[in-house]
Amino acid sequence: MSEEKSSPGKVDINKLLSIVPPASELKKKEKSVREKRVRVRHDPSLSPDKMKIPSELAKLLGISDGDRVELVVAGKKKFVYTAQVFESSDENTVFAHPDELVRNGVADNSIATVRKAV
């Protein structure tokens, strides 16, 4: 029966490995969503400079009531609005005044990207 005795100069490798975090923990980063593809609906009751955004979508993008938001259609047409956050079960639909959208060829229920304006 041999008993292993550690010499005073050696350190047990298992003890060292227990304090080193796994590689997946070292590379872990919080992902924040900066933009989202949504449907744009026309709402003539809104002011031309306002866009209604569902509260869940606003929370996801870090938008609060009164912030400036961008609506980009087809990567070419960019519109800037003031956010008006509202409660809704459908987080994939935003509402904007139709005048400027129709003038620029954006139909009701079009797909666009919404993000916080820089």
Summary of the structure (lengths in Angstrom):
residues: 118
radius of gyration: 26.0
end to end distance: 72.2
largest distance: 90.5
contacts: 283
relative contact order: 0.26
helix: 21%
strand: 34%
